[in-house]
Amino acid sequence: MDDQRYLVTARKYRPSLFKEVVAQEHVTETLKNAIRLERLAHAYLFSGPRGVGKTTAARILAKAINCETPKEEREDEAEPCCECDSCESFEAGRSLNVFEMDAASNNKVDDIRELREKVRIPPQGEQKKVYILDEVHMLSKQAFNALLKTLEEPPA
C-alpha cells in the first residue's frame, strides 16, 4: 500500500497561497496589504456561506505571517514561501504556533477555557500564535462568552 497518508480531496487541493484562492480577490488583497504594511489586527472574523474559502483564507494568513523566509526574498512578500520549516510544519499539521479547532465538536465552555490557557503561552521563536476556530457559531452561549472575554482582553 502507498506510504502517503490519505487526504480528503477538498484538503488535498485546498489553495496554499492567496493567489490560488478563487473569487475572493477583495479579501485576499486586504489580507496581503495588512501583511505588507505590518498592520495586522489581533483578531479576524471570516463570515460567509459554506465553501467560499473562510478557513482557507485563515490558514493562508496564518502560514504567511509565520513564514520564516524574509519578505524581501519571497516572490510576493505577502505570500508564504511554502518551503521554510514553519511553512512545512504548518502543512504537515505540526506547527507549534497555529492551532485549528473545530468549534462544532469542541463547543463547551471547558473547551474554550482550555483554549484560553493555551493563549497565555507565548509563541515559539519570533512568530505569531494563530488560533483558527472553525464553525464558531456552534459554540454554546457560555463558551461564546468565554471566547469573547479572550478576544476583548488578549494576553500581552
BAFI-3210 file (N, C-alpha, C; in Angstrom, 3 decimals, decimal comma, padded with zeros to 6 digits):
// residues 156
n [1|2|3|4|5|6|7|8|9|10|11|12|13|14|15|16|17|18|19|20|21|22|23|24|25|26|27|28|29|30|31|32|33|34|35|36|37|38|39|40|41|42|43|44|45|46|47|48|49|50|51|52|53|54|55|56|57|58|59|60|61|62|63|64|65|66|67|68|69|70|71|72|73|74|75|76|77|78|79|80|81|82|83|84|85|86|87|88|89|90|91|92|93|94|95|96|97|98|99|100|101|102|103|104|105|106|107|108|109|110|111|112|113|114|115|116|117|118|119|120|121|122|123|124|125|126|127|128|129|130|131|132|133|134|135|136|137|138|139|140|141|142|143|144|145|146|147|148|149|150|151|152|153|154|155|156]
n.u [000,837|000,387|002,623|001,910|-000,145|-003,705|-005,735|-008,568|-010,181|-010,931|-009,210|-006,746|-006,541|-006,817|-006,268|-002,961|-001,788|-002,449|-002,903|-004,020|-006,586|-009,930|-012,214|-012,245|-010,820|-010,933|-010,862|-008,452|-006,580|-006,890|-005,974|-003,341|-002,337|-002,437|-000,457|001,806|002,020|002,403|000,283|-001,494|-004,492|-005,477|-007,353|-009,381|-012,430|-013,972|-016,614|-019,438|-021,177|-021,151|-018,239|-016,951|-014,357|-013,450|-012,060|-009,842|-008,675|-008,014|-006,148|-004,080|-003,348|-002,395|-000,195|001,336|002,020|003,648|005,719|009,116|010,932|012,554|010,668|011,588|012,872|010,978|008,794|006,394|005,947|003,875|002,914|003,150|006,232|006,185|008,198|009,975|010,893|008,798|006,542|006,426|006,023|003,557|001,926|002,126|000,714|001,968|002,640|003,760|002,709|000,295|-003,025|-005,795|-009,228|-012,149|-015,016|-017,561|-017,420|-016,033|-017,534|-018,099|-017,963|-015,756|-013,966|-013,291|-012,174|-009,886|-008,622|-008,176|-006,216|-004,067|-003,647|-002,300|000,329|003,400|004,329|006,385|009,709|010,174|007,715|004,125|001,272|-001,522|-004,946|-007,369|-010,679|-012,969|-016,311|-017,431|-019,871|-021,254|-020,711|-021,597|-023,666|-022,391|-019,771|-019,201|-019,298|-017,080|-015,079|-015,336|-014,402|-011,672|-011,063|-011,671|-009,915|-007,028|-004,039|-000,968]
n.v [-001,193|002,296|004,669|007,241|009,449|009,398|011,911|013,985|014,970|017,699|018,905|018,147|019,546|022,130|025,618|026,956|029,338|032,869|033,818|031,659|031,405|031,434|033,792|035,584|037,935|040,530|040,009|038,553|040,430|042,466|041,157|040,588|043,187|044,014|042,371|043,190|045,886|045,522|045,701|044,138|042,983|041,975|040,023|038,273|037,963|035,722|035,482|034,032|032,161|028,540|026,995|029,120|029,799|030,625|029,318|028,507|030,992|031,916|029,978|030,374|032,988|032,570|030,927|032,639|034,822|033,577|032,615|031,882|032,757|035,653|038,574|040,075|038,164|036,550|035,610|037,055|039,352|039,121|036,598|033,204|031,292|028,551|026,703|026,926|025,841|026,505|026,845|024,275|022,673|023,645|022,831|020,103|019,803|020,147|022,505|024,644|027,032|027,531|026,811|024,806|024,547|022,697|024,080|023,092|020,506|020,880|022,474|023,290|025,146|024,406|023,559|025,980|027,275|025,729|026,377|029,101|028,912|027,984|030,205|031,942|031,107|032,065|032,561|030,262|030,990|033,844|034,110|034,378|033,496|031,706|031,130|029,198|029,034|027,020|026,880|028,467|029,491|027,433|027,202|026,906|029,172|029,938|029,153|030,806|033,316|033,063|032,928|035,470|037,080|036,536|037,531|040,233|040,987|040,337|038,406|040,010]
n.w [000,000|-000,583|000,877|001,516|003,452|003,699|002,278|002,335|-000,641|-000,853|000,968|-000,024|-002,422|-001,577|-001,710|-001,221|-001,274|-001,345|-003,950|-005,212|-004,333|-005,248|-006,607|-004,450|-004,373|-003,253|-000,531|-000,222|-001,150|000,747|003,058|002,258|001,979|004,644|005,690|004,198|005,022|007,650|009,487|011,102|012,572|015,923|015,881|013,526|011,768|009,779|007,646|006,042|003,422|003,295|001,984|000,648|001,203|003,726|005,889|004,445|003,694|006,246|007,032|005,144|005,769|008,394|007,838|006,217|007,920|009,684|008,227|007,727|005,856|004,825|003,939|001,723|000,208|-000,859|-003,556|-003,671|-001,229|000,613|000,455|001,652|001,682|001,424|001,702|003,846|007,221|008,977|007,265|006,139|008,433|009,188|007,005|007,378|009,646|012,078|013,325|015,903|016,526|015,307|015,681|015,093|015,634|015,760|016,318|016,302|017,247|019,596|021,555|024,126|027,245|028,752|026,799|025,592|027,770|028,098|025,710|026,221|028,171|026,661|025,064|026,670|026,674|025,311|021,784|019,850|019,088|016,976|015,950|015,348|017,295|016,191|016,187|014,803|014,658|013,612|012,443|014,501|015,223|016,333|018,995|022,475|024,390|026,786|026,253|024,103|025,333|027,018|025,097|023,924|025,998|025,929|023,386|023,716|025,711|025,048|025,822|026,800]
ca.u [000,000|001,119|003,075|001,364|-001,371|-004,918|-006,272|-009,825|-009,907|-011,051|-007,991|-005,604|-006,483|-007,074|-005,215|-001,951|-001,338|-003,553|-003,172|-004,760|-007,964|-010,795|-013,373|-012,179|-009,697|-011,044|-010,437|-007,028|-005,792|-006,935|-005,075|-001,967|-001,949|-002,183|000,856|002,832|002,132|002,570|-000,836|-002,404|-005,350|-005,242|-008,364|-010,110|-013,644|-014,318|-018,024|-019,998|-021,763|-020,264|-017,486|-016,414|-012,928|-013,160|-010,991|-008,674|-008,049|-007,425|-004,957|-003,018|-002,912|-001,583|001,075|002,098|002,590|004,642|006,754|010,452|011,702|012,389|009,728|012,276|013,348|009,829|008,280|005,457|006,262|002,721|002,595|004,107|007,163|005,799|009,398|010,729|010,468|007,495|005,520|006,325|005,403|002,144|001,269|002,104|-000,110|002,849|003,040|003,619|002,123|-001,008|-003,934|-007,125|-010,194|-013,493|-015,906|-018,779|-017,150|-015,491|-018,377|-018,420|-017,204|-014,468|-013,089|-012,802|-011,272|-008,619|-008,038|-007,709|-004,952|-003,046|-003,413|-001,359|001,696|003,922|004,672|007,739|010,526|009,699|006,489|002,865|000,341|-002,772|-005,993|-008,428|-011,852|-013,895|-017,697|-017,542|-021,286|-021,787|-020,370|-022,686|-023,683|-021,365|-018,468|-019,017|-018,973|-015,690|-014,246|-015,383|-013,532|-010,307|-010,923|-011,711|-008,751|-005,985|-002,832|000,054]
ca.v [000,000|003,557|005,183|008,576|009,413|009,738|013,256|014,269|015,725|019,144|019,351|017,904|020,587|023,437|026,591|027,181|030,720|033,801|033,952|030,481|031,489|031,837|034,673|036,312|038,857|041,643|039,508|038,211|041,667|043,145|040,433|040,791|044,558|044,039|041,739|044,078|047,103|045,085|046,281|043,034|043,081|040,844|039,005|038,412|037,167|035,400|035,128|033,832|030,841|027,381|026,728|030,297|029,931|031,282|028,587|028,560|032,312|031,967|029,116|031,028|034,118|032,020|030,463|033,788|035,655|032,783|032,190|032,267|033,357|037,116|039,068|040,529|037,001|035,818|036,083|038,107|039,484|038,808|035,176|032,313|030,674|027,137|025,867|027,022|024,894|026,911|026,525|022,823|022,107|024,017|021,944|018,749|019,810|020,073|023,843|024,932|028,362|027,620|025,812|024,782|023,880|022,566|024,516|022,286|019,343|021,365|023,649|023,508|026,199|023,834|023,564|027,354|027,555|025,075|027,226|030,331|028,591|027,913|031,559|032,610|030,653|032,858|031,785|029,737|031,826|035,213|034,004|034,755|032,408|031,864|030,173|029,171|028,380|026,733|026,666|029,100|029,740|026,250|027,243|027,185|030,579|030,110|029,042|032,008|034,403|032,854|033,295|036,928|037,662|036,414|038,452|041,612|041,224|039,370|038,492|040,942]
ca.w [000,000|-000,683|002,165|001,763|004,229|002,963|002,460|001,664|-001,862|-000,594|001,653|-000,902|-003,440|-000,957|-002,043|-000,183|-001,463|-001,595|-005,387|-005,666|-003,838|-006,355|-006,409|-003,178|-004,532|-002,307|000,786|-000,240|-001,273|002,043|003,961|001,788|002,333|006,091|005,888|003,629|005,829|009,046|010,235|011,372|013,751|016,825|015,587|012,266|011,690|008,399|007,654|004,715|003,186|003,268|000,770|-000,040|001,463|005,010|006,574|003,565|003,850|007,590|007,037|004,370|006,590|009,487|007,275|005,710|008,991|010,407|007,280|008,195|004,772|004,845|002,925|000,503|-000,546|-001,397|-004,849|-003,249|000,194|001,449|000,309|002,310|000,729|001,355|001,706|005,101|008,256|009,507|006,265|006,012|009,639|009,116|006,037|007,939|010,856|013,246|013,743|017,326|016,680|014,648|016,237|014,497|016,495|015,217|017,397|016,283|018,098|020,869|021,745|025,538|027,903|029,168|025,622|025,422|028,901|027,751|024,670|026,874|028,847|025,609|024,558|027,584|026,396|024,190|020,588|019,706|018,210|016,755|015,179|015,988|017,540|015,461|016,527|013,802|015,232|012,524|012,876|015,816|015,524|017,015|020,417|023,411|024,811|027,810|025,591|023,297|026,259|027,447|023,951|023,785|027,023|025,413|022,255|024,209|026,563|024,685|026,650|026,281]
c.u [000,874|001,429|002,501|000,070|-002,537|-005,360|-007,588|-009,506|-009,956|-009,810|-006,769|-005,435|-006,817|-005,948|-004,235|-001,338|-002,557|-003,910|-003,937|-006,223|-008,838|-011,940|-013,395|-011,039|-009,744|-010,583|-008,936|-006,155|-005,771|-005,970|-003,612|-001,473|-001,652|-000,817|001,963|003,086|002,363|001,526|-001,900|-003,220|-005,071|-006,270|-009,025|-011,324|-013,976|-015,739|-018,501|-020,562|-020,696|-019,544|-016,893|-014,939|-012,551|-011,991|-009,717|-007,944|-007,368|-006,144|-003,796|-002,474|-001,997|-000,211|001,944|002,739|003,608|005,760|008,109|011,321|011,479|011,512|010,415|012,801|012,203|009,417|007,284|005,596|005,108|002,301|003,583|005,013|006,825|006,995|010,164|010,183|009,076|006,370|005,327|005,682|003,917|001,394|001,156|001,247|000,690|003,275|002,784|002,918|000,760|-001,869|-005,281|-008,042|-011,544|-014,466|-017,229|-018,620|-016,683|-016,243|-018,741|-017,518|-015,841|-013,478|-012,490|-011,879|-009,898|-007,882|-007,460|-006,396|-003,808|-002,671|-002,367|000,097|002,223|004,285|006,120|008,502|009,952|008,389|005,278|002,024|-000,966|-003,718|-007,089|-009,573|-012,888|-015,275|-017,968|-018,997|-021,936|-021,461|-021,623|-022,595|-022,576|-019,967|-018,183|-018,657|-017,536|-014,723|-014,204|-014,478|-012,080|-010,075|-010,875|-010,479|-007,654|-004,773|-001,789|001,120]
c.v [001,245|004,112|006,559|008,463|009,904|011,155|013,376|015,174|017,233|019,687|019,202|019,041|021,977|024,391|026,771|028,575|031,602|033,856|032,759|030,497|032,093|032,731|035,394|037,328|040,008|041,232|039,255|039,453|042,447|042,484|040,627|042,197|044,680|043,431|042,663|045,290|046,815|045,739|045,209|043,308|041,887|039,736|039,325|037,498|036,973|034,850|034,942|032,440|029,744|027,291|027,929|030,545|030,609|030,615|028,614|029,884|032,428|031,140|029,763|032,222|033,632|031,588|031,635|034,595|034,902|032,272|032,748|032,903|034,867|037,586|039,446|039,368|036,195|036,417|037,223|038,190|039,120|037,344|034,337|031,657|029,210|026,192|025,894|026,006|025,221|026,543|025,014|022,187|022,458|023,063|020,516|018,661|019,742|021,442|024,041|026,262|028,530|026,458|025,936|023,999|023,859|022,885|023,756|021,068|019,740|022,628|023,951|024,579|025,678|023,789|024,951|027,737|026,937|025,885|028,500|030,095|028,535|029,304|032,276|032,237|031,432|031,973|031,311|030,624|033,224|035,229|034,458|033,504|032,716|030,743|030,298|028,359|028,219|026,439|027,271|029,388|028,572|026,225|027,460|028,654|030,844|030,061|030,296|033,201|034,287|033,243|034,815|037,615|037,628|037,389|039,907|041,972|040,218|039,514|039,386|040,235]
c.w [000,000|000,700|002,496|002,560|003,384|003,292|001,709|000,474|-001,632|000,105|000,756|-001,900|-002,897|-001,338|-000,886|-000,291|-001,706|-003,071|-005,963|-005,225|-004,938|-005,862|-005,062|-003,210|-003,531|-000,909|000,790|-000,364|000,039|003,022|003,554|002,115|003,823|006,405|005,398|004,516|007,312|009,949|010,458|012,634|014,662|016,609|014,251|012,324|010,218|008,408|006,226|004,571|003,150|001,921|000,055|000,260|002,764|005,723|005,748|003,713|005,210|007,660|006,281|005,141|007,714|008,983|006,838|006,833|009,832|009,506|007,720|007,112|004,793|003,680|001,622|-000,343|-001,159|-002,735|-004,634|-001,740|001,119|001,362|001,114|001,273|000,468|001,374|003,022|006,117|008,785|008,542|006,142|007,237|009,683|008,195|006,566|009,198|012,137|013,760|015,231|017,570|016,018|015,135|015,544|015,412|015,798|016,345|017,395|017,189|019,488|021,273|023,195|026,141|028,365|028,012|025,405|026,574|028,649|026,683|025,281|027,612|027,840|025,103|025,405|027,327|025,191|022,989|020,611|018,734|018,107|015,975|015,983|016,206|016,831|015,880|015,486|014,397|014,133|013,112|014,253|016,198|016,264|018,512|021,264|023,828|025,827|027,192|024,769|024,177|026,756|026,332|023,776|024,798|026,545|024,258|022,711|025,023|026,235|025,600|025,992|025,491]
res [m|d|d|q|r|y|l|v|t|a|r|k|y|r|p|s|l|f|k|e|v|v|a|q|e|h|v|t|e|t|l|k|n|a|i|r|l|e|r|l|a|h|a|y|l|f|s|g|p|r|g|v|g|k|t|t|a|a|r|i|l|a|k|a|i|n|c|e|t|p|k|e|e|r|e|d|e|a|e|p|c|c|e|c|d|s|c|e|s|f|e|a|g|r|s|l|n|v|f|e|m|d|a|a|s|n|n|k|v|d|d|i|r|e|l|r|e|k|v|r|i|p|p|q|g|e|q|k|k|v|y|i|l|d|e|v|h|m|l|s|k|q|a|f|n|a|l|l|k|t|l|e|e|p|p|a]
***
